[in-house]
């Protein structure tokens, strides 16, 4: 039954007029009936409540020859004709009606005489008609017949809206039933697919075949364009490879081998954060990978894959045809497939370890499983008193492995194993746990102090150079030391303690740290900060500050340095030193750094557009070692310049000295490519320990920035002044611009200016400023 059918039978009742012989009243009756019929037809033909409401006020306005028609529903204006909705005083209308005073309404200079008919039912309210009051109030008053007609319209509208509610409820119920049926079917399909995967695992089918079945199931049941599984490399956990995929071109898997984890946006974030990451609008996400955006990827979701509880990869699903809102059902389905991939990987690795020997094939040291077994035995024998464990991590292995190749990296690991053996007694156990992490077990230690001399010997031994095919190579180590009491602690707890101590030792490197209970809190704070940092990237919580770089001879602002700040929603403003190291460690510096580069270029281009032609500002942006590792760095810089319209010569990329000293040939090539764009390069914190004419000659550097520590005493300590002036003269001899950092008083400024230092920055000129404050500094507002 339609809305018209449900209401039509009540039309005569609503009109409320008896059938009599034609008179003037009869004619009015016929007209009113016709108007009510027309009203019903207009309202009932509308497909939804909103359309019916707007049709009702338009029809009522015409039928009653009014100037204003308003429909109030639940205290608000649902529809209006004659005045904009925002000009109608809804509260005044409602209050006046409830108080019994709805006769007139004044809006601006116009007064309306009103007629009001209440609405009941599901949409309580009132239908209001108004005429502009003229010189004679009689012309604007409503007759009894008109008020009766208005009430009939209100009743028709009330019934129409009730009927629409019923139809909409039926429609929703039908849709819900359909959705439930579809959900049941999908769940049954998911159950069948996961059951087949479980049977394949139980039959010990080849792991690649099982993983291919998993990714195919993801693509089919989630109805996505692409699906895949990436796993971390055994020899380098910072890199991953695509091992299974569905819906991707045949040549893509070969290109996605040994990719840096931080380079794969959503997938990398899922691995590093050990959490589900879903991005609905990928192209506008700060963690989007430019290449994937270019390939029109619109939505991506990824979840981690585990092996014995440790993240070893990630499963992902994506769309490149349409955007996808990743609802809870989709997330749960991808998690279910990821869990089965985890089960397959864990089962395969367990089987491999059971069939393998108990010793590491590369170094000959004990394997992880043998080390854990011996630790459990040592802590289970109460006569021993206890056992100490040392976790040893190499500080610069990744850099050496990347620079010299995996063959030299393996050679170094074998040499490290030999030195470990030389530092231990016969009953002690040395093991390689994986990658560049080693462990030492002292099975009969009575306390933690017994392990400290061993830790010192190992740290000292690693400082000696290693000979790798005639190349003298240096590597240091960090060590975490912990003690477990027999009968009180198990192997897992002892290793956790040693790992917490190693985390503390790595903060300074080339040292050891002994476990203390407070380290748990420190590590927990670190984890919380890391989680907050990942959320900050997704929520755009970063801001830029700009510090002016001044030409010392004229006090003219010639450039700006862009400095990133983190506006934490609860902790407030977090300075860079508190989160940049963590961002570099986790790879989050990649999306943060990209945003900083693009935003700095955009701001600088905007300011230059307001300046006189021929006198542009430059903007300096810091680049970390992690960013320099990205193969797409040149394309990123080129894209930031193109999007902002900033000329390349107005961008300065700042690098630290240590980054240049630890360079590889790829570093030189990448910097040369960036330099070829027309961008200038600067060495930040120059003079802090690695200053060398050798790398100044090799690298295409344009600017050296003198570290603040040299500027602090330039006006008071003659030796400091002489050293600083020497750096300035060195820059002049090499035709490099010099920038003095951290100028804080007039004395320092005078000494540096007299020494022909070209540029400077510091609190003497201005602190790092918000974009708004920098706008006022560059372009002071004129007095009113």
C-alpha positions in Angstrom: 0.0 0.0 0.0 1.4 3.4 -1.0 1.3 6.6 1.2 -1.6 7.9 -1.0 -3.6 4.7 -0.4 -3.1 4.8 3.4 -4.2 8.5 3.7 -6.8 8.8 0.9 -9.6 7.0 2.8 -9.4 9.6 5.6 -9.6 12.6 3.3 -13.3 13.3 3.7 -13.0 13.0 7.5 -10.1 15.4 7.5 -12.0 18.0 5.5 -14.8 17.8 8.1 -17.4 19.4 5.9 -21.0 17.9 5.3 -22.4 17.8 1.8 -25.1 20.4 1.4 -26.6 22.4 -1.5 -24.4 24.9 -3.2 -24.0 28.2 -1.4 -21.1 30.5 -0.9 -20.1 28.3 2.0 -20.5 25.3 -0.3 -18.2 26.8 -2.9 -15.7 27.4 -0.2 -16.1 23.8 0.9 -15.5 22.5 -2.6 -12.5 24.7 -3.0 -11.1 23.6 0.4 -11.7 20.0 -0.5 -9.9 20.4 -3.8 -7.0 22.2 -2.1 -6.8 19.4 0.5 -6.8 16.8 -2.2 -4.1 18.6 -4.1 -2.1 18.9 -0.8 -2.4 15.1 -0.3 -1.3 14.4 -3.8 1.7 16.7 -3.6 2.9 15.4 -0.2 2.2 11.7 -0.9 4.1 11.7 -4.1 7.3 12.7 -2.3 9.8 9.8 -1.8 11.1 10.7 1.7 10.3 12.8 4.7 12.5 15.8 3.8 10.9 16.1 0.3 7.4 15.8 1.8 8.1 18.5 4.4 9.3 21.0 1.7 6.4 20.2 -0.6 4.0 20.7 2.3 5.1 24.3 3.1 5.1 25.3 -0.6 1.6 23.9 -1.2 0.2 25.5 2.0 1.7 28.9 1.0 0.0 28.7 -2.4 -3.4 27.4 -1.1 -3.7 30.0 1.5 -2.3 32.9 -0.5 0.3 33.5 2.3 3.7 35.2 2.4 5.3 32.8 4.8 5.1 29.1 5.5 7.1 27.3 8.2 7.1 23.7 9.3 8.5 23.2 12.8 9.5 19.7 13.9 10.8 18.9 17.3 11.5 22.5 18.1 13.5 23.2 14.9 12.7 24.6 11.5 12.3 21.6 9.1 11.2 23.6 6.0 10.3 27.1 5.2 9.1 29.3 2.2 9.2 33.1 2.2 12.2 33.5 4.5 15.6 31.8 4.8 15.6 29.1 7.4 18.3 30.9 9.4 16.2 34.0 9.7 13.2 32.3 11.3 13.2 32.6 15.1 12.3 29.0 15.9 12.5 29.5 19.7 10.2 32.5 19.6 7.6 30.7 17.5 7.6 27.6 19.7 7.5 29.6 22.9 4.8 31.9 21.8 2.6 29.0 20.6 3.0 27.1 23.9 2.1 30.3 25.8 -0.9 30.8 23.6 0.4 33.9 21.8 1.1 32.9 18.2 -0.9 35.8 16.6 2.0 37.7 15.1 5.7 37.4 14.3 8.1 40.2 13.6 11.2 39.5 11.5 13.3 42.6 10.8 11.0 45.4 9.6 8.2 43.0 8.6 5.3 41.8 10.9 3.4 38.7 10.0 -0.1 37.7 11.1 0.1 34.0 11.8 -2.2 30.9 11.7 -0.9 27.8 13.4 -1.9 24.2 13.2 -0.3 21.6 15.5 1.3 18.4 14.3 1.3 15.2 16.4 2.5 11.7 15.9 6.2 10.7 15.4 7.1 14.2 14.1 5.5 16.6 16.7 5.6 20.2 15.7 3.4 22.7 13.9 2.5 24.1 10.5 2.7 27.9 10.5 1.3 30.3 7.9 1.9 34.0 7.9 0.8 37.1 5.9 2.5 40.4 6.0 0.4 42.9 8.0 -0.6 45.9 5.9 -2.3 49.2 6.8 -5.5 47.3 7.4 -5.2 44.3 9.7 -8.3 42.8 8.2 -6.4 42.0 4.9 -3.9 39.8 6.7 -6.2 38.0 9.2 -7.1 34.4 8.5 -10.7 33.3 8.1 -12.2 30.4 10.0 -12.4 28.4 6.8 -8.7 29.0 6.1 -7.7 28.0 9.6 -9.8 24.8 9.2 -8.1 24.1 5.9 -4.7 24.7 7.5 -5.6 22.2 10.3 -6.7 19.7 7.6 -3.3 20.1 5.9 -1.5 19.6 9.1 -3.4 16.4 9.7 -2.7 15.1 6.2 0.9 16.0 6.6 1.0 14.2 10.0 -0.5 11.0 8.5 1.8 11.3 5.4 4.9 11.5 7.6 3.7 8.6 9.7 3.2 6.6 6.6 6.7 7.5 5.4 8.1 6.5 8.7 6.5 3.1 8.3 7.7 2.7 4.8 11.2 3.7 5.8 11.2 1.3 8.8 10.1 -1.5 6.5 12.9 -0.6 4.0 15.5 -0.5 6.8 14.2 -3.9 8.1 14.5 -5.4 4.7 17.9 -3.9 4.2 19.0 -5.2 7.6 17.7 -8.7 6.8 19.5 -8.6 3.5 22.7 -7.5 5.3 22.4 -10.2 7.9 22.0 -12.8 5.3 24.9 -11.5 3.3 27.0 -11.4 6.5 26.1 -15.0 7.3 27.1 -16.1 3.9 30.4 -14.2 4.1 31.1 -15.7 7.5 30.4 -19.2 6.2 32.7 -18.6 3.3 35.4 -17.3 5.7 35.0 -20.4 7.9 35.3 -22.7 4.9 38.4 -20.9 3.6 40.2 -20.8 7.0 39.3 -24.5 7.5 41.0 -25.4 4.3 44.1 -23.3 5.3 44.2 -25.1 8.6 44.1 -28.5 6.9 46.9 -27.5 4.5 49.1 -26.5 7.5 48.3 -29.8 9.2 49.3 -31.7 6.1 52.6 -29.7 6.0 52.0 -28.5 2.5 54.8 -26.2 1.2 54.7 -22.8 3.0 54.6 -20.7 -0.2 51.5 -22.6 -1.4 49.8 -22.0 2.0 50.6 -18.3 1.9 49.4 -17.9 -1.6 46.1 -19.5 -0.6 45.9 -17.0 2.3 46.4 -14.0 0.1 44.0 -15.3 -2.5 41.4 -15.7 0.2 41.9 -12.1 1.4 41.5 -10.8 -2.2 38.3 -12.8 -2.8 36.5 -12.6 0.6 37.3 -8.9 1.2 36.5 -8.1 -2.4 39.7 -6.0 -2.8 41.9 -5.2 -5.8 45.2 -6.2 -4.2 46.3 -8.4 -1.3 49.8 -9.5 -0.2 52.1 -10.6 2.5 55.5 -9.1 3.3 58.1 -10.7 5.7 61.2 -9.3 7.4 64.6 -10.4 6.1 66.4 -12.8 8.5 69.7 -11.1 8.1 68.3 -7.5 8.3 65.0 -7.0 10.2 64.9 -3.4 8.9 64.1 -4.7 5.4 61.2 -6.8 4.1 60.2 -8.6 0.9 56.9 -9.4 -0.7 56.5 -13.2 -0.6 52.9 -13.6 -1.7 50.5 -11.4 -3.6 47.1 -11.5 -5.4 46.0 -8.9 -7.9 49.4 -7.3 -8.5 51.2 -7.2 -11.8 53.7 -10.1 -12.4 56.7 -7.8 -12.3 55.9 -6.2 -8.9 57.1 -8.9 -6.5 60.6 -8.9 -8.0 60.8 -5.1 -7.4 59.5 -5.4 -3.8 62.5 -7.3 -2.4 64.6 -6.1 0.6 62.6 -2.9 0.8 63.3 -0.7 4.0 60.4 -1.3 6.4 59.9 2.5 6.9 59.6 2.9 3.1 56.3 1.0 2.8 54.0 3.4 4.6 50.9 1.6 6.0 52.6 -1.8 5.9 55.8 -0.6 7.6 53.8 1.2 10.2 51.8 -1.9 11.0 55.0 -3.9 11.4 56.8 -1.2 13.5 53.7 -0.6 15.7 52.5 -4.2 15.9 49.0 -3.0 15.2 46.3 -2.8 12.6 46.6 0.3 10.4 43.7 1.3 8.1 43.7 4.3 5.8 40.5 5.0 3.9 41.8 8.0 1.9 45.3 7.0 1.0 46.3 9.8 -1.4 45.8 12.4 1.3 47.5 10.4 4.1 50.9 11.7 5.5 52.2 8.1 5.4 51.3 7.5 1.7 54.1 6.2 -0.5 54.4 8.5 -3.6 54.8 5.5 -6.0 51.6 3.9 -4.8 49.7 7.2 -5.0 51.0 7.5 -8.6 49.6 4.0 -9.2 46.2 5.3 -8.0 46.0 3.3 -4.8 43.0 4.8 -2.9 42.7 2.7 0.3 45.0 0.4 2.2 44.8 -1.7 5.4 47.6 -3.8 7.0 47.9 -6.1 10.0 51.0 -7.6 11.5 51.9 -11.3 11.1 53.7 -13.0 14.0 56.0 -15.9 14.6 55.8 -17.1 18.2 54.4 -13.7 19.2 57.1 -11.7 17.4 56.3 -9.6 14.4 57.8 -11.0 11.3 55.8 -9.3 8.6 52.4 -7.9 7.6 49.4 -8.8 5.5 47.8 -6.0 3.5 44.7 -5.4 1.4 44.1 -2.4 -0.9 41.9 -0.7 -3.5 42.9 1.2 -6.6 39.5 1.4 -8.3 37.4 3.0 -5.6 37.8 4.3 -2.1 37.0 1.8 0.7 35.9 2.4 4.2 37.5 -0.3 6.2 34.6 -1.3 8.5 34.9 -3.6 11.6 33.9 -6.7 9.6 36.7 -6.1 7.0 39.2 -5.5 9.8 38.2 -8.7 11.6 38.4 -10.7 8.4 41.9 -9.5 7.5 43.0 -10.2 11.1 41.7 -13.8 10.8 43.7 -14.4 7.7 46.8 -12.8 9.3 46.5 -15.1 12.3 46.4 -18.1 10.0 49.4 -16.8 8.1 51.1 -16.5 11.5 50.2 -20.0 12.3 51.7 -21.3 9.0 54.9 -19.3 9.4 55.4 -20.4 13.1 54.7 -24.0 12.2 57.1 -24.0 9.3 59.9 -22.2 11.3 59.4 -24.6 14.3 59.7 -27.6 12.0 62.9 -26.1 10.5 64.5 -25.5 13.9 63.6 -29.0 15.0 65.3 -30.4 12.0 68.3 -28.1 12.2 71.3 -28.4 14.5 71.6 -26.5 17.8 74.3 -24.3 16.5 74.3 -21.2 14.3 75.6 -22.1 10.8 77.4 -18.8 10.2 79.3 -18.4 13.5 79.3 -21.8 15.1 77.9 -20.4 18.3 74.9 -21.9 20.1 71.5 -21.2 18.5 68.7 -19.4 20.3 66.9 -22.6 21.2 70.1 -24.2 22.7 70.8 -21.0 24.6 67.3 -20.9 26.1 67.5 -24.5 27.1 70.9 -24.1 28.9 69.5 -21.0 30.6 66.5 -22.9 31.9 68.8 -25.7 33.2 71.0 -23.2 34.9 68.1 -21.5 36.7 66.5 -24.8 37.5 69.5 -26.0 39.5 69.2 -24.3 42.9 72.7 -25.4 43.9 74.1 -23.0 41.3 72.7 -19.9 43.1 71.7 -18.3 39.8 72.8 -17.3 36.3 73.7 -14.1 34.5 72.9 -13.3 30.9 74.5 -10.7 28.7 72.7 -9.5 25.5 75.2 -8.0 23.1 74.2 -5.8 20.2 76.5 -4.3 17.6 76.2 -0.5 17.3 77.1 0.1 13.6 76.5 -3.3 12.0 73.7 -2.2 9.7 75.8 0.7 8.3 78.8 -1.6 7.7 76.6 -4.3 6.2 75.0 -1.9 3.8 78.2 -0.1 2.9 80.4 -3.2 2.4 77.9 -5.8 1.4 76.4 -8.9 3.0 79.5 -11.0 2.4 81.6 -8.6 4.5 78.8 -8.4 7.0 78.8 -12.2 7.5 82.6 -12.1 7.8 82.3 -9.5 10.6 79.7 -11.5 12.5 82.0 -14.5 12.4 84.9 -12.4 13.7 82.7 -11.0 16.5 81.8 -14.5 17.5 85.5 -15.4 17.8 86.2 -12.4 20.1 83.2 -13.4 22.3 84.7 -16.9 22.8 88.0 -15.4 23.8 86.3 -13.4 26.6 84.6 -16.4 28.2 85.3 -19.4 30.3 84.9 -23.0 29.2 81.5 -23.5 30.9 80.1 -20.2 29.6 77.8 -20.2 26.5 77.9 -17.7 23.7 75.0 -17.7 21.2 73.9 -15.8 18.2 70.2 -15.0 18.6 69.7 -13.6 15.2 71.0 -10.7 13.0 73.7 -8.8 14.9 72.4 -9.8 18.3 74.5 -12.1 20.5 74.0 -13.5 24.0 76.3 -14.8 26.7 75.2 -17.2 29.6 77.3 -17.3 32.8 75.7 -20.4 34.4 77.2 -20.3 37.9 77.1 -16.6 38.7 76.1 -15.8 42.3 75.2 -12.2 41.6 75.2 -9.6 38.9 78.6 -8.2 39.9 80.1 -11.5 38.6 79.0 -10.6 35.1 80.3 -7.0 35.0 84.0 -7.9 34.4 82.9 -10.1 31.4 80.8 -7.2 30.0 83.8 -4.9 30.3 86.1 -7.4 28.5 83.7 -7.7 25.6 83.2 -4.0 25.2 87.0 -3.4 25.2 87.6 -6.3 22.8 85.1 -5.0 20.3 86.8 -1.6 20.1 89.8 -3.1 18.3 89.6 -2.9 14.5 88.4 -5.8 12.4 90.2 -6.8 9.2 87.7 -7.5 6.5 89.5 -8.5 3.3 92.3 -6.0 4.0 89.9 -3.2 5.0 90.3 -2.0 8.6 86.7 -1.7 10.0 85.6 -0.4 13.4 82.5 -1.5 15.3 81.5 -1.1 18.9 78.9 -3.0 21.0 76.3 -2.3 23.6 75.6 -4.8 26.4 72.7 -5.4 28.7 73.5 -7.4 31.9 71.0 -9.1 34.1 71.0 -11.8 36.9 68.4 -14.4 37.6 68.1 -16.3 40.9 67.8 -20.1 40.6 64.3 -21.3 41.5 63.0 -17.7 41.4 63.3 -16.6 37.8 62.9 -18.4 34.5 64.8 -18.0 31.3 62.2 -15.7 29.7 62.3 -13.3 32.7 66.1 -13.2 32.6 66.2 -12.4 28.9 63.6 -9.7 29.3 65.7 -8.1 32.1 68.8 -8.3 29.9 66.9 -6.8 27.0 65.8 -3.9 29.1 69.3 -3.2 30.1 70.5 -3.4 26.5 67.9 -0.8 25.6 69.4 1.5 28.2 73.0 0.8 27.0 72.1 1.6 23.4 71.2 5.1 24.4 74.9 5.9 24.7 76.4 3.0 22.7 79.9 1.4 23.3 79.0 0.6 26.9 77.2 -1.8 29.2 74.2 -1.3 31.5 73.1 -3.5 34.4 69.4 -4.2 34.8 67.5 -2.1 37.4 63.7 -2.4 38.1 63.3 1.3 37.1 64.2 0.3 33.5 60.8 -1.3 33.1 59.2 2.1 33.7 61.7 3.8 31.4 61.0 1.2 28.6 57.2 1.5 29.2 57.5 5.3 28.7 59.5 4.7 25.6 56.8 2.4 24.2 54.1 4.9 25.1 56.0 7.7 23.4 56.5 5.5 20.4 52.8 4.7 20.2 51.9 8.4 20.6 54.4 9.2 17.8 52.8 6.8 15.4 49.4 8.2 16.2 50.8 11.8 15.8 51.8 11.0 12.2 48.2 9.8 11.4 46.6 12.7 13.3 48.8 15.5 11.9 50.0 16.7 15.3 53.2 18.3 14.0 53.9 22.0 13.6 56.6 24.1 12.0 58.6 26.9 13.6 60.8 29.2 11.6 64.0 30.9 12.9 65.4 33.7 10.7 68.9 33.5 9.3 70.3 37.1 9.2 73.0 38.7 7.0 75.3 40.0 9.7 76.7 42.9 7.8 73.2 44.4 7.1 70.9 42.7 9.7 68.7 41.7 6.8 66.8 38.4 7.0 68.0 36.4 4.1 66.7 33.0 5.0 64.8 30.8 7.5 65.4 27.4 9.1 62.4 25.2 9.4 62.2 23.4 12.8 59.6 20.7 13.6 57.6 20.6 16.8 55.2 18.1 18.1 52.0 19.4 19.7 50.9 16.5 21.9 47.2 16.6 22.8 48.0 15.9 26.5 51.7 16.6 27.0 51.7 19.9 25.1 54.6 21.0 22.9 57.4 18.4 22.7 60.8 19.6 21.5 62.6 17.8 18.7 65.4 16.4 20.9 62.7 14.4 22.8 61.2 12.7 19.7 63.5 13.0 16.7 65.9 10.2 17.8 62.8 8.0 18.4 61.4 8.9 15.0 64.7 8.0 13.4 64.9 4.7 15.3 61.3 3.7 14.3 61.4 5.0 10.8 58.7 7.6 11.5 61.1 10.3 10.5 60.3 9.4 6.9 56.7 10.6 6.9 57.5 13.4 9.3 60.5 14.6 7.3 58.4 14.5 4.0 55.7 16.7 5.6 58.4 19.1 7.0 60.0 19.4 3.5 56.7 20.0 1.7 55.3 22.4 4.3 58.5 24.4 4.6 58.7 24.8 0.8 55.0 25.9 0.7 55.5 28.5 3.4 58.6 29.9 1.9 57.1 30.2 -1.5 54.1 32.0 0.0 56.4 34.5 1.8 58.5 35.1 -1.3 55.4 35.9 -3.3 54.9 38.9 -0.9 58.5 40.1 -1.2 60.1 42.2 -3.9 61.3 40.3 -7.0 65.0 39.5 -6.9 65.2 39.2 -3.1 63.8 35.8 -2.2 64.2 34.1 1.1 65.8 30.7 1.4 64.5 27.9 3.7 66.7 25.3 5.3 65.4 21.8 6.1 67.3 19.2 8.1 67.7 15.7 6.6 68.3 12.6 8.7 70.4 9.6 7.8 67.2 7.5 7.5 65.9 9.9 4.9 69.1 9.9 3.0 68.8 6.1 2.7 65.6 6.5 0.7 66.1 5.9 -3.0 63.3 8.2 -3.9 64.8 11.2 -2.1 65.6 13.1 -5.3 62.0 12.6 -6.5 60.6 13.8 -3.2 62.7 17.0 -3.2 61.7 17.7 -6.8 58.0 17.0 -6.1 58.1 19.4 -3.0 59.6 22.2 -5.1 57.2 21.6 -8.0 54.1 21.6 -5.8 55.1 24.7 -3.9 56.6 26.7 -6.8 59.7 27.4 -4.7 62.8 27.9 -6.9 65.4 25.1 -6.2 68.1 27.6 -5.3 65.9 28.8 -2.4 66.0 25.4 -0.7 68.9 24.4 1.6 69.2 20.8 2.7 71.1 20.5 6.1 73.2 17.4 6.9 75.2 16.5 10.0 78.9 15.9 9.8 78.5 12.4 11.2 76.1 11.5 8.4 78.7 12.5 5.8 81.6 10.7 7.6 79.6 7.4 7.6 78.8 7.8 3.9 78.6 5.2 1.2 79.0 5.7 -2.6 75.2 5.6 -2.8 75.1 8.6 -0.4 77.4 10.6 -2.7 75.3 9.7 -5.7 72.1 10.6 -4.0 73.4 14.0 -2.8 74.8 14.7 -6.3 71.3 14.0 -7.8 69.7 16.4 -5.2 72.4 19.0 -5.9 71.7 18.7 -9.6 68.2 20.0 -9.0 69.7 23.3 -8.0 69.3 22.8 -4.3 72.1 23.9 -1.9 73.6 21.7 0.7 74.8 22.7 4.2 76.7 21.0 6.9 75.0 21.5 10.3 76.9 21.6 13.6 80.2 22.0 11.9 83.2 21.5 14.1 81.7 19.0 16.6 84.2 16.3 16.1 84.5 15.1 12.5 85.6 18.3 10.7 87.8 17.2 7.8 88.9 18.8 4.6 88.6 15.4 2.9 84.9 15.2 3.0 84.5 18.9 2.3 86.3 18.3 -1.0 84.3 15.2 -1.8 80.8 16.4 -1.0 79.1 19.1 -3.1 78.6 21.4 0.0 77.7 25.1 -0.3 77.3 26.2 3.4 78.9 25.3 6.7 77.0 26.1 9.9 79.3 26.8 12.8 78.1 24.9 15.9 76.7 26.9 18.8 79.5 25.6 21.1 82.1 27.6 19.2 79.9 30.7 19.2 79.2 30.6 23.0 82.6 31.8 24.1 83.7 33.7 21.0 83.5 37.1 22.8 85.1 36.0 26.1 87.7 33.2 25.4 90.5 34.1 22.9 91.1 30.5 22.0 87.5 30.0 21.1 87.4 33.2 19.1 90.6 32.1 17.2 89.1 28.7 16.4 85.8 30.1 15.2 87.6 32.7 13.0 89.6 29.8 11.6 86.5 28.0 10.6 85.2 31.2 8.9 88.5 31.6 7.0 88.3 27.9 6.0 84.8 28.5 4.6 86.0 31.5 2.7 89.0 29.7 1.3 86.7 26.9 0.0 84.2 29.5 -1.3 81.5 28.4 1.2 79.0 30.5 3.0 79.3 30.4 6.8 76.4 30.6 9.2 77.0 31.1 13.0 74.4 29.3 15.1 73.2 30.2 18.5 74.1 34.0 18.6 72.7 35.3 21.8 74.3 38.7 22.6 75.7 41.7 20.9 79.3 40.8 21.8 79.2 37.6 19.9 77.6 39.4 17.0 80.3 42.0 16.9 83.1 39.4 17.0 81.6 37.4 14.2 80.8 40.4 12.0 84.4 41.6 12.4 85.6 38.1 11.5 83.7 38.4 8.2 81.1 35.7 9.1 78.5 36.0 6.5 75.3 34.8 8.2 74.0 34.1 11.6 71.0 32.9 13.6 70.0 32.7 17.2 67.8 34.1 20.0 69.6 37.5 19.7 67.6 38.0 16.4 64.5 35.8 17.1 63.5 32.5 18.7 61.9 29.9 16.4 58.5 31.5 15.5 55.1 30.2 14.4 54.2 30.9 10.8 51.9 33.7 11.9 54.6 35.4 14.0 57.1 35.0 11.2 54.6 36.6 8.9 54.4 39.6 11.2 58.2 39.8 11.5 58.7 39.7 7.7 55.8 42.0 6.9 55.0 44.2 9.9 51.3 45.2 9.9 50.8 48.9 9.2 49.4 51.1 12.0 45.7 51.8 11.7 
